[in-house]
């Protein structure tokens, strides 16, 4: 039996896309936005700190997304989920992102044909969503950064007179900019102005570090004048004091390195310029090695100073004890430098490990009601 030529087969209603993805590769998107059916997942998620500004930015960025992904006849509250791939967020800068609708298999949806690329890009403000994603990834590091800031604060309060007012201002100024950065991140913003300052501040801190290293070399090589006519007691005190005073300089080096390490850490939270961040880390570690290279200089200086201990008024045992005291003072200085450099290396490696750990996907969930986005929450896993 032949079918009437006038009859038509009902066209299947195109299914809604499963998700919207943002990035430059649908197979590994930086951001994925989809409806959430698991109410328990939403209920057990934790509210984000400083979420008011983030909510405002996300609202502007998502605009018509819920209507694209949820049946038009659906009324009332809708649960949504945003999945953020942290490593991609930090590696990219958000410029030139594309938005696609995809099916359950992460393939570009046939239904996406109903949304021309330019229209979808207009409906989804990729830049605004990217800003939210970048801040969410950065906020995972706030507690650790705040703890490091507290440590630096103590060092700033005890900075020595080896640093001139100008150089001291460079260290304290960087510290203050780091405080501004933390405050901005906690409120939902990665300030471009702070990011620019952190880059220039590192150059200034390198100058401070070089000044401190030159001061160390100069004072180490400066011989201690033997003024007394009889014996070496005053010579011993003056020589030991020489190395004890240099421990303050070692503390300033430690503070400078710690401040540089934290500035690099904060800078690494900003999206884009992955190669620059890697180069900055390598340059920082080279600076640590430069400081370590001065340990031999201290030892050589101490041995040269010990050669001054010669007097007919002191027996061999007395001279040996006084030389030992000088070597111990120099050793204490070396240990302070070693402690500072090891601490700087540890700071960099620990921060880098945290960056990698927190680059694991982040899951945000939120409720939409009548087009308004409610509280942003972060899932535990």
C-alpha positions in Angstrom: 0.0 0.0 0.0 1.4 3.3 -1.0 1.4 6.3 1.3 -0.5 9.3 0.2 1.8 11.8 -1.4 0.2 14.6 0.5 0.8 13.0 3.9 3.9 14.1 5.8 5.9 12.5 8.5 5.8 14.7 11.6 9.1 16.4 12.2 10.7 15.4 15.4 11.1 18.3 17.8 14.8 19.1 18.1 16.1 18.2 21.5 17.7 20.9 23.6 21.5 21.0 23.7 23.0 19.2 26.7 25.5 21.9 27.6 27.2 25.1 26.5 31.0 25.1 26.4 33.5 27.9 26.2 37.0 27.8 25.0 38.9 26.9 21.8 38.3 23.1 21.9 35.0 21.4 22.5 36.8 18.2 23.6 38.6 20.1 26.4 36.6 23.2 27.1 37.7 25.7 29.7 34.2 26.2 31.0 31.1 24.0 30.7 27.6 25.2 31.6 24.7 22.7 32.0 21.5 22.1 33.9 21.9 20.3 37.2 19.3 17.7 38.2 21.0 16.6 41.4 19.4 18.7 44.1 21.5 17.0 46.8 24.7 18.2 45.1 23.4 21.7 45.2 22.3 21.4 48.9 25.6 20.2 50.1 27.8 22.7 48.2 29.5 25.5 50.1 28.7 29.1 49.5 31.5 31.1 47.8 33.2 33.9 49.8 32.6 37.3 48.3 30.0 35.9 46.1 27.9 39.1 45.6 30.3 40.6 43.0 30.8 37.2 41.4 27.1 36.6 41.1 26.7 40.0 39.4 29.4 39.2 36.9 28.1 35.7 36.3 24.6 37.1 35.8 25.9 39.4 33.1 27.9 36.7 31.5 25.3 34.0 31.3 22.3 36.1 30.3 20.1 33.7 28.2 22.0 30.5 29.0 19.3 28.9 31.2 16.6 29.4 28.5 18.9 27.7 25.9 19.4 24.7 28.1 16.1 24.3 29.9 12.6 23.6 28.4 10.8 26.8 27.7 7.7 25.6 29.4 9.6 24.9 32.6 8.8 27.5 35.2 10.0 28.2 38.7 13.5 27.5 39.9 16.3 25.9 37.8 19.5 24.5 39.1 22.6 25.0 36.9 26.3 23.9 37.1 29.4 25.5 35.8 32.5 23.3 35.5 35.8 25.2 35.3 39.0 23.6 34.1 41.5 25.6 36.2 44.6 24.8 34.2 43.0 26.2 31.0 41.7 29.2 32.8 45.1 30.2 34.1 46.9 29.3 30.8 44.6 31.4 28.6 43.6 35.0 28.7 40.0 34.7 27.6 40.5 36.6 24.3 39.0 35.0 21.3 36.9 32.4 23.2 34.2 30.6 21.3 30.9 29.2 22.6 29.3 26.0 21.4 26.2 24.0 22.3 27.1 20.3 22.7 25.3 17.0 23.2 25.7 14.5 26.0 28.8 13.0 24.2 30.4 16.5 24.1 29.9 16.7 20.3 28.7 19.9 18.7 24.9 19.6 18.9 22.8 19.5 15.8 20.5 21.8 17.7 23.3 24.3 17.7 22.4 25.0 14.1 19.5 27.0 15.5 21.9 29.3 17.2 24.3 30.9 14.8 27.8 31.3 16.2 27.5 35.1 16.4 24.1 35.0 18.1 25.4 32.5 20.7 28.4 34.6 21.3 26.1 37.5 21.9 23.9 35.6 24.3 26.9 34.2 26.3 29.3 36.9 27.4 32.4 34.8 27.4 34.6 37.6 28.9 32.3 38.0 31.9 32.1 34.2 32.5 35.8 33.9 32.1 36.4 36.6 34.7 34.2 34.7 37.2 36.0 31.5 36.4 39.5 33.0 36.9 38.5 34.6 40.2 37.0 31.3 41.5 40.2 29.5 40.7 42.3 32.3 42.4 40.1 32.3 45.5 41.2 28.7 46.3 44.6 30.1 47.2 43.5 33.0 49.5 44.1 31.2 52.8 47.6 30.2 51.8 48.5 33.6 50.4 47.2 35.3 53.6 49.4 33.2 55.8 52.4 34.0 53.7 51.5 37.7 53.9 51.4 37.5 57.7 54.9 36.0 57.6 56.2 38.8 55.4 54.6 41.4 57.6 56.7 40.3 60.5 59.8 40.6 58.4 58.9 44.1 57.1 58.5 45.3 60.7 62.0 44.1 61.5 63.8 45.2 58.3 67.4 46.4 59.1 69.2 49.6 58.3 71.2 47.9 55.5 68.2 48.9 53.3 68.1 52.5 52.4 64.8 54.3 52.7 64.4 54.0 48.9 65.1 50.2 48.8 63.0 49.6 52.0 60.1 51.3 50.2 60.4 48.9 47.3 60.0 45.9 49.6 57.2 47.4 51.7 55.5 48.8 48.6 55.4 45.3 47.0 54.0 43.9 50.3 51.2 46.5 50.2 50.4 45.7 46.6 50.1 42.1 47.5 47.6 43.1 50.3 45.6 44.9 47.6 45.7 41.9 45.3 44.4 39.6 48.1 41.6 42.0 49.0 40.5 42.4 45.4 40.5 38.6 44.8 38.5 38.0 48.0 35.9 40.5 46.6 35.8 38.8 43.2 38.2 40.7 41.1 41.6 40.1 39.5 42.7 43.7 39.1 44.7 44.3 35.9 46.3 47.3 37.6 47.7 45.2 40.4 48.9 42.6 37.9 50.9 45.2 36.0 52.4 46.5 39.3 53.5 43.0 40.4 55.5 42.6 37.2 57.3 45.9 37.7 57.8 45.3 41.4 59.7 42.2 40.8 62.3 44.1 38.7 62.6 46.5 41.6 63.1 43.7 44.1 65.8 42.2 41.9 67.7 45.5 42.3 67.3 45.4 46.0 68.6 41.8 46.1 71.6 42.8 44.0 72.3 45.7 46.4 72.2 43.4 49.4 74.5 40.9 47.7 77.0 43.6 46.8 76.8 44.8 50.4 77.5 41.3 51.7 80.5 40.9 49.5 81.9 44.3 50.4 81.6 43.9 54.1 82.9 40.3 54.0 86.0 41.4 52.1 86.6 44.4 54.3 89.5 43.5 56.7 89.1 44.1 60.5 91.7 46.5 61.7 93.9 45.2 64.5 94.2 48.2 66.7 95.4 46.9 70.1 99.0 46.8 70.9 98.9 43.7 73.2 97.0 40.6 72.5 94.0 39.8 70.2 90.9 40.2 72.5 89.6 43.3 70.8 90.3 41.9 67.4 88.3 38.8 68.3 85.3 40.9 69.4 85.5 43.2 66.3 85.7 40.3 63.9 82.9 38.3 65.5 80.8 41.5 65.5 81.5 41.9 61.8 79.7 38.6 61.0 77.0 39.0 63.6 76.1 42.3 62.0 75.9 40.7 58.6 73.1 38.4 59.9 70.7 41.4 59.7 71.6 41.7 56.0 70.9 38.0 55.6 67.5 38.5 57.1 66.8 41.3 54.5 67.8 38.9 51.8 65.4 36.4 53.1 62.6 39.0 53.2 63.3 40.1 49.7 63.3 36.5 48.4 60.1 35.7 50.2 58.3 38.8 48.9 59.4 38.0 45.3 58.2 34.4 45.8 54.8 35.5 46.9 54.5 38.1 44.2 55.2 35.4 41.6 52.6 33.2 43.3 49.9 35.9 43.1 50.8 36.8 39.5 50.4 33.1 38.6 46.8 33.3 39.5 46.1 35.7 36.7 45.0 34.1 33.4 47.3 34.1 30.3 51.0 34.4 29.7 52.0 30.9 31.0 55.4 31.1 29.5 56.1 34.4 31.3 55.1 32.9 34.6 57.4 30.0 34.1 60.3 32.3 33.1 59.6 34.4 36.2 59.8 31.3 38.4 63.1 30.2 36.8 64.5 33.6 37.3 63.5 33.6 40.9 65.2 30.2 41.5 68.3 31.5 39.8 68.4 34.4 42.2 68.3 31.9 45.1 71.3 30.1 43.6 73.1 33.4 43.4 72.7 34.0 47.1 73.8 30.4 47.8 77.0 31.1 45.8 78.1 33.6 48.4 78.5 30.9 51.1 82.0 30.2 49.8 82.8 33.9 50.0 81.8 34.0 53.7 84.0 30.9 54.4 87.0 32.4 52.5 86.6 35.7 54.3 86.5 34.0 57.7 89.7 32.1 57.0 91.4 35.3 55.9 90.3 37.1 59.1 91.6 34.2 61.2 95.1 34.8 59.7 95.2 38.1 61.5 95.3 36.3 64.9 99.0 36.3 65.7 100.5 37.7 68.9 103.4 36.9 71.1 101.1 37.8 74.0 98.7 34.9 73.4 99.5 31.3 73.5 98.4 28.9 70.8 95.4 27.6 72.7 94.0 31.2 73.2 94.5 32.0 69.5 92.9 28.7 68.4 89.8 29.5 70.6 89.5 33.0 69.2 89.8 31.7 65.6 87.1 29.2 66.4 84.8 31.9 67.7 85.3 33.8 64.4 84.6 30.7 62.3 81.4 30.0 64.4 80.2 33.5 63.8 80.8 33.2 60.1 79.1 29.8 60.1 76.0 31.3 61.8 75.8 33.8 59.0 76.1 31.1 56.4 73.4 29.1 58.1 71.1 32.2 58.1 71.6 32.5 54.3 71.1 28.8 53.8 67.9 29.0 55.8 66.7 31.9 53.8 67.4 30.3 50.4 65.9 26.9 51.4 62.8 28.8 52.6 62.5 30.6 49.3 62.9 27.4 47.3 60.3 25.7 49.5 57.9 28.7 49.0 58.2 28.5 45.2 57.8 24.7 45.1 55.0 24.6 47.5 53.1 27.4 45.7 53.7 25.6 42.4 52.3 22.4 43.8 49.2 24.2 45.1 48.7 25.8 41.7 48.7 22.4 40.1 46.4 20.9 42.8 43.8 23.7 42.5 43.9 23.4 38.7 41.7 20.4 39.0 38.2 21.1 37.7 36.1 23.3 39.9 32.3 22.8 40.1 30.0 25.8 40.8 26.3 25.3 41.2 23.6 28.0 41.4 19.9 28.5 41.3 18.1 30.5 38.6 14.6 31.9 39.3 12.8 34.1 36.8 16.1 34.9 35.1 17.9 35.9 38.3 20.9 34.0 39.5 21.0 33.1 43.2 23.8 32.2 45.5 26.9 30.7 44.0 28.1 27.6 45.7 31.2 25.4 45.2 30.9 21.6 45.3 33.4 19.8 47.4 34.3 17.5 44.5 
